[in-house]
Amino acid sequence: MAKIMKRTYFILFVVMLVFLSAFFRLFYLTVGSGYKETATTQSTMTINVDLPRGTIFDRNGEHLSNNKIIKKAVLIATPKTVTALYKYFEKNKADEISNELKKGKPIAVEVPHDFKCDDAYVFICYDEDEIKNTAIHLLGYLNSDKEAVCGIEKAYNHILHNPNSTSVVFQTDAVGGPLLGVEANIKDYSNVYQTGITTTIDRNIQEICDSEISGVNGAVAVIKSGTGEIIALSSSPSFSCDNISSALNDENSPFMNRALSKYNLGSIFKVCVAAAALESGVNISKTYTCNGKVNCDGNIFMCHKKEGHGTLNMETALSVSCNSYFINLSRDVGAEAVYNMAKKMGFNNNLTIYKDYNVSGGIITNLEKLSNPSALANFSIGQGDLLATPLTMALAYGAISSGGVYYPPILVTSEKDIKGNTKYNPAEKGVRIMSGKTADALMKMMYKTVEEGTGKSGKPNNVSAAGKTATAETGMINKNDQKINQTWFVGATNINNPEYVIAVLVEDGLSGSTTAAPIFKRIVDRIYK
């Protein structure tokens, strides 16, 4: 009987063992494999910190984009982290971050610049959302999806865009929290900020021009004499990236880049007539008598001085901006000589600003029309079918300051990609358009204009200047039923060794002398203070 009982217990034990084995096998297959799958899929956790974008630099390596440095940290819930929070943040903010950490997941937050914590992963970043007020019309901007919309940002997006995020990858435990004591994997792409586009812009001078043209509808173009390098292009009014819709509905057209828009010229064109005359062999001592008006086949052209300037030579006529003198001069020199000089000085050139961005530099009438004496008279004083941009005028006067050599504009000098490859964009060679003797004579005449003539209000305090004013009629009427005039001053600094050529345009100003010239003076005084 005892043997039968032992055998029965043994059989029951074996059956139970087989049953339990089958049970645990089934449990593993149905539940355990699920845990394994979960563990596999949740073994790491990635915390994205930053999506760096290449930088647009000025000529000195200063940031034009990405110009706000910020510090970001990836935090995990440890005693050291909590202590640091209450050391570097105000209590309300520290409470907010601490409560988020209590959820058991690492988080990325912006931290103060002096933030330190042994348990945190800290990164130096640049805020591409920072509003680019400087040279915004040139730089362009990104939309809310970080897509380039316009400007250099869009034209060079293939260099500036980076698809990789700076991030911290944690090993996680069974419930998805970070495994403390296991070093995280850091993927740092902050070197992207050192790649990008280098321009000829001088950020300091750009900001000066932005400031001085602010408050009016107008523009400033600055080039470096002898190179055609664009030092600054300012347009006012401007716009902010955080309020695009408002700018779209603004009647003052803040999206319009006035530095690259065409305007009536007026008397700043008289240097072209003087250049044509000097190149044709006319002596600077050539005189005409101004009695206040000129009759061109029955059409009367008035000088701004109604009683007349009397007898003038070329230098004095430019200094006082005598219309009668330059109408007579162009008539004697001939339409073809004036027209050809205008073309050489770039008044109808297409300007390549940067990759795939070309603009018309201006419009001049055709030579056939200038066979009409009245059309030629209009042309000689910068009126009629004649338009140009502020940049065009800076480049034209730049040819004079460069000893008679015209240089095309250049804005982007190099491109550096993420692999460290740098492509340089050399400037085009200049083209001689007038003799050095002619250019020198024009500089002296414009120097007298600033020292004694209509440009006296543009005379800087700390450096010499040569330039010309203009008050150009447009034929339009403003909302006050007054004639709209475009007012100008274009000039070069440091006449013995010209450095910058600056064109100032103010829409609907009083006159070149009272509106534009003082802006030129303030810009130059700030540059050379």
ZAMARGU-4260 file (C-alpha; in steps of 0.2 Angstrom, whole numbers, plus 5000, padded with zeros to 4 digits):
<rodrens>
0) 5000/5000/5000 | 5014/5012/5005 | 5023/5008/4988 | 5007/5012/4979 | 5005/5029/4988
5) 5024/5034/4984 | 5021/5029/4966 | 5005/5040/4965 | 5014/5055/4973 | 5029/5053/4961
10) 5017/5053/4946 | 5008/5068/4952 | 5024/5077/4955 | 5030/5074/4937 | 5013/5079/4930
15) 5014/5095/4941 | 5031/5099/4935 | 5026/5096/4916 | 5011/5108/4919 | 5021/5121/4927
20) 5035/5120/4914 | 5021/5122/4901 | 5013/5137/4910 | 5029/5146/4912 | 5033/5143/4894
25) 5016/5150/4889 | 5019/5165/4900 | 5035/5169/4892 | 5029/5167/4875 | 5013/5178/4879
30) 5019/5191/4892 | 5038/5189/4893 | 5041/5192/4875 | 5030/5208/4876 | 5041/5214/4890
35) 5056/5210/4879 | 5049/5220/4865 | 5045/5234/4876 | 5062/5234/4883 | 5070/5234/4866
40) 5059/5249/4860 | 5061/5259/4875 | 5079/5255/4879 | 5084/5273/4874 | 5077/5290/4875
45) 5082/5305/4864 | 5080/5323/4871 | 5082/5336/4857 | 5091/5352/4862 | 5094/5362/4847
50) 5093/5362/4828 | 5108/5373/4823 | 5108/5383/4807 | 5123/5390/4798 | 5127/5408/4801
55) 5127/5424/4790 | 5143/5433/4795 | 5149/5451/4791 | 5166/5455/4784 | 5174/5455/4802
60) 5166/5438/4807 | 5152/5446/4817 | 5136/5437/4817 | 5122/5445/4806 | 5111/5430/4810
65) 5111/5419/4825 | 5116/5434/4835 | 5109/5430/4852 | 5119/5417/4862 | 5109/5406/4874
70) 5113/5392/4885 | 5102/5376/4886 | 5103/5361/4897 | 5096/5344/4898 | 5091/5340/4916
75) 5087/5324/4925 | 5079/5322/4942 | 5093/5321/4955 | 5097/5331/4971 | 5111/5341/4962
80) 5099/5346/4948 | 5085/5352/4960 | 5098/5361/4971 | 5105/5370/4955 | 5087/5375/4950
85) 5084/5385/4966 | 5101/5393/4965 | 5100/5399/4947 | 5081/5402/4944 | 5068/5412/4953
90) 5057/5400/4964 | 5042/5400/4953 | 5052/5395/4938 | 5062/5382/4948 | 5046/5375/4955
95) 5039/5373/4937 | 5054/5364/4931 | 5055/5353/4946 | 5037/5348/4944 | 5041/5343/4926
100) 5056/5333/4932 | 5045/5323/4944 | 5037/5315/4929 | 5053/5305/4928 | 5058/5310/4911
105) 5073/5321/4906 | 5069/5338/4899 | 5078/5352/4889 | 5077/5370/4895 | 5085/5387/4893
110) 5096/5391/4908 | 5105/5407/4914 | 5122/5410/4906 | 5131/5406/4923 | 5122/5390/4926
115) 5132/5375/4932 | 5127/5358/4937 | 5137/5341/4937 | 5121/5331/4933 | 5116/5342/4918
120) 5121/5342/4900 | 5124/5360/4895 | 5126/5367/4878 | 5130/5384/4870 | 5117/5388/4856
125) 5112/5403/4846 | 5094/5409/4845 | 5089/5409/4826 | 5072/5415/4832 | 5080/5432/4838
130) 5073/5446/4827 | 5086/5451/4814 | 5083/5470/4813 | 5100/5472/4805 | 5100/5471/4786
135) 5084/5461/4786 | 5080/5466/4768 | 5096/5457/4763 | 5096/5443/4775 | 5078/5438/4774
140) 5070/5427/4787 | 5063/5410/4792 | 5045/5406/4794 | 5037/5397/4809 | 5042/5380/4802
145) 5060/5386/4801 | 5059/5387/4782 | 5069/5400/4773 | 5057/5413/4765 | 5068/5425/4756
150) 5085/5434/4755 | 5101/5426/4758 | 5093/5414/4770 | 5084/5407/4755 | 5097/5409/4742
155) 5110/5400/4752 | 5098/5388/4761 | 5108/5373/4754 | 5123/5379/4765 | 5114/5386/4780
160) 5101/5372/4783 | 5106/5357/4794 | 5094/5342/4797 | 5103/5336/4812 | 5098/5340/4830
165) 5110/5342/4845 | 5103/5329/4857 | 5106/5318/4872 | 5102/5300/4871 | 5099/5291/4887
170) 5098/5272/4891 | 5082/5269/4900 | 5075/5257/4913 | 5060/5246/4912 | 5048/5260/4915
175) 5056/5272/4903 | 5066/5283/4915 | 5085/5287/4912 | 5097/5274/4919 | 5107/5284/4932
180) 5125/5280/4932 | 5125/5276/4914 | 5134/5289/4903 | 5122/5297/4890 | 5127/5298/4872
185) 5129/5316/4866 | 5126/5321/4848 | 5133/5339/4847 | 5131/5348/4830 | 5135/5365/4837
190) 5149/5367/4825 | 5136/5370/4812 | 5135/5388/4819 | 5153/5391/4813 | 5148/5387/4795
195) 5138/5398/4783 | 5140/5413/4772 | 5152/5428/4774 | 5147/5444/4767 | 5155/5461/4764
200) 5143/5470/4776 | 5151/5479/4791 | 5138/5476/4805 | 5143/5492/4814 | 5141/5503/4799
205) 5125/5494/4794 | 5118/5497/4811 | 5123/5516/4810 | 5114/5517/4793 | 5099/5508/4799
210) 5098/5520/4814 | 5100/5536/4804 | 5088/5532/4790 | 5075/5526/4803 | 5059/5537/4804
215) 5058/5542/4786 | 5055/5533/4769 | 5072/5531/4762 | 5088/5521/4760 | 5106/5521/4762
220) 5119/5512/4751 | 5137/5511/4756 | 5151/5504/4746 | 5170/5502/4749 | 5179/5513/4737
225) 5190/5504/4725 | 5182/5487/4726 | 5163/5488/4724 | 5160/5479/4741 | 5143/5482/4748
230) 5147/5489/4766 | 5129/5493/4770 | 5111/5493/4762 | 5098/5501/4773 | 5080/5503/4769
235) 5067/5512/4779 | 5054/5508/4785 | 5059/5490/4790 | 5049/5476/4797 | 5050/5463/4811
240) 5049/5444/4808 | 5037/5442/4823 | 5024/5453/4815 | 5024/5449/4796 | 5005/5452/4794
245) 5006/5469/4800 | 5020/5474/4788 | 5010/5466/4774 | 4996/5479/4777 | 5007/5494/4780
250) 5004/5507/4766 | 5023/5512/4768 | 5028/5496/4760 | 5041/5490/4773 | 5045/5474/4763
255) 5051/5485/4749 | 5070/5487/4748 | 5072/5505/4744 | 5091/5503/4742 | 5088/5493/4727
260) 5073/5502/4720 | 5073/5515/4706 | 5070/5533/4709 | 5071/5550/4700 | 5089/5557/4701
265) 5089/5576/4699 | 5106/5585/4701 | 5116/5570/4707 | 5117/5566/4688 | 5126/5582/4684
270) 5143/5574/4688 | 5139/5562/4673 | 5137/5577/4662 | 5153/5585/4669 | 5163/5568/4667
275) 5157/5567/4648 | 5162/5585/4646 | 5180/5583/4653 | 5182/5566/4644 | 5177/5576/4628
280) 5191/5589/4631 | 5181/5603/4639 | 5191/5612/4651 | 5185/5615/4669 | 5187/5633/4666
285) 5173/5633/4653 | 5160/5647/4657 | 5142/5650/4654 | 5131/5664/4660 | 5115/5659/4670
290) 5101/5672/4670 | 5089/5660/4678 | 5082/5651/4663 | 5086/5642/4647 | 5076/5642/4631
295) 5076/5625/4622 | 5066/5627/4606 | 5052/5636/4615 | 5052/5626/4631 | 5059/5636/4646
300) 5069/5627/4659 | 5071/5636/4675 | 5086/5636/4686 | 5082/5634/4705 | 5089/5652/4707
305) 5076/5662/4698 | 5087/5678/4696 | 5101/5668/4689 | 5119/5663/4695 | 5128/5674/4683
310) 5144/5668/4674 | 5150/5652/4681 | 5164/5639/4677 | 5161/5620/4679 | 5167/5619/4697
315) 5157/5633/4703 | 5142/5627/4693 | 5142/5610/4701 | 5145/5618/4718 | 5129/5628/4717
320) 5120/5615/4706 | 5116/5627/4692 | 5103/5620/4680 | 5107/5632/4666 | 5125/5628/4666
325) 5123/5609/4663 | 5109/5611/4650 | 5121/5622/4640 | 5136/5610/4643 | 5126/5595/4638
330) 5120/5604/4622 | 5138/5608/4617 | 5146/5591/4622 | 5132/5582/4613 | 5119/5569/4618
335) 5129/5554/4613 | 5144/5559/4624 | 5132/5561/4639 | 5122/5545/4635 | 5138/5534/4633
340) 5145/5541/4650 | 5129/5537/4658 | 5130/5519/4652 | 5148/5517/4658 | 5143/5524/4675
345) 5131/5510/4676 | 5114/5519/4676 | 5106/5505/4666 | 5116/5490/4672 | 5108/5474/4680
350) 5116/5472/4697 | 5120/5455/4704 | 5118/5456/4722 | 5121/5438/4727 | 5117/5421/4720
355) 5101/5421/4709 | 5097/5438/4714 | 5098/5451/4701 | 5090/5468/4700 | 5089/5482/4688
360) 5101/5496/4692 | 5091/5510/4683 | 5083/5516/4667 | 5090/5528/4655 | 5081/5535/4639
365) 5087/5529/4622 | 5099/5540/4612 | 5087/5543/4599 | 5075/5553/4611 | 5090/5564/4616
370) 5090/5571/4599 | 5076/5582/4605 | 5084/5598/4613 | 5071/5598/4627 | 5074/5579/4631
375) 5092/5582/4632 | 5090/5597/4643 | 5079/5586/4655 | 5092/5572/4654 | 5106/5584/4658
380) 5099/5589/4675 | 5093/5571/4680 | 5075/5573/4675 | 5064/5564/4662 | 5067/5546/4657
385) 5081/5543/4670 | 5080/5532/4686 | 5092/5523/4697 | 5094/5515/4713 | 5104/5521/4728
390) 5116/5507/4726 | 5118/5512/4707 | 5122/5529/4713 | 5135/5523/4726 | 5144/5513/4713
395) 5143/5527/4700 | 5152/5539/4712 | 5163/5525/4717 | 5170/5525/4700 | 5175/5543/4702
400) 5182/5540/4720 | 5192/5525/4713 | 5201/5535/4700 | 5190/5532/4686 | 5187/5513/4688
405) 5170/5506/4689 | 5168/5491/4700 | 5153/5479/4700 | 5145/5476/4717 | 5149/5461/4728
410) 5140/5455/4743 | 5145/5437/4747 | 5163/5433/4748 | 5163/5415/4754 | 5153/5399/4758
415) 5158/5387/4771 | 5149/5370/4772 | 5147/5358/4786 | 5162/5347/4780 | 5173/5362/4782
420) 5174/5366/4763 | 5176/5384/4759 | 5171/5391/4742 | 5178/5409/4739 | 5169/5421/4727
425) 5181/5434/4721 | 5176/5451/4716 | 5175/5455/4697 | 5189/5466/4690 | 5185/5484/4688
430) 5183/5493/4671 | 5191/5510/4667 | 5177/5522/4662 | 5186/5538/4663 | 5204/5545/4665
435) 5211/5547/4682 | 5213/5565/4677 | 5194/5567/4675 | 5190/5557/4691 | 5202/5568/4701
440) 5194/5584/4694 | 5177/5578/4698 | 5182/5574/4716 | 5189/5592/4718 | 5173/5599/4711
445) 5163/5589/4723 | 5174/5593/4738 | 5170/5611/4734 | 5152/5607/4734 | 5153/5601/4752
450) 5165/5614/4758 | 5156/5629/4750 | 5141/5624/4740 | 5124/5616/4741 | 5132/5601/4751
455) 5138/5611/4766 | 5125/5603/4777 | 5133/5586/4773 | 5151/5591/4778 | 5157/5579/4792
460) 5167/5584/4807 | 5182/5573/4807 | 5185/5568/4789 | 5185/5577/4772 | 5171/5573/4760
465) 5166/5576/4742 | 5148/5574/4736 | 5133/5581/4728 | 5115/5585/4733 | 5099/5583/4722
470) 5081/5587/4724 | 5072/5577/4710 | 5055/5581/4704 | 5043/5566/4702 | 5028/5574/4694
475) 5018/5566/4708 | 5007/5574/4722 | 5007/5568/4740 | 4992/5567/4752 | 4994/5585/4756
480) 4993/5591/4738 | 5011/5595/4737 | 5024/5590/4724 | 5034/5575/4729 | 5052/5577/4727
485) 5065/5563/4730 | 5080/5570/4739 | 5098/5564/4738 | 5116/5566/4744 | 5129/5555/4737
490) 5147/5557/4743 | 5164/5549/4746 | 5174/5551/4762 | 5192/5555/4765 | 5196/5563/4748
495) 5215/5560/4748 | 5212/5542/4751 | 5194/5538/4748 | 5187/5525/4759 | 5168/5524/4758
500) 5155/5530/4745 | 5138/5533/4753 | 5121/5537/4744 | 5107/5544/4754 | 5089/5544/4747
505) 5074/5551/4756 | 5057/5550/4748 | 5047/5566/4748 | 5060/5576/4757 | 5061/5595/4757
510) 5078/5596/4747 | 5094/5587/4746 | 5103/5600/4756 | 5090/5600/4771 | 5085/5582/4771
515) 5098/5570/4764 | 5114/5579/4767 | 5113/5580/4786 | 5109/5561/4786 | 5126/5558/4776
520) 5135/5569/4789 | 5128/5560/4804 | 5132/5543/4797 | 5150/5548/4793 | 5153/5557/4809
525) 5148/5541/4818 | 5159/5530/4807 | 5174/5541/4810 | 5170/5547/4828
</rodrens>
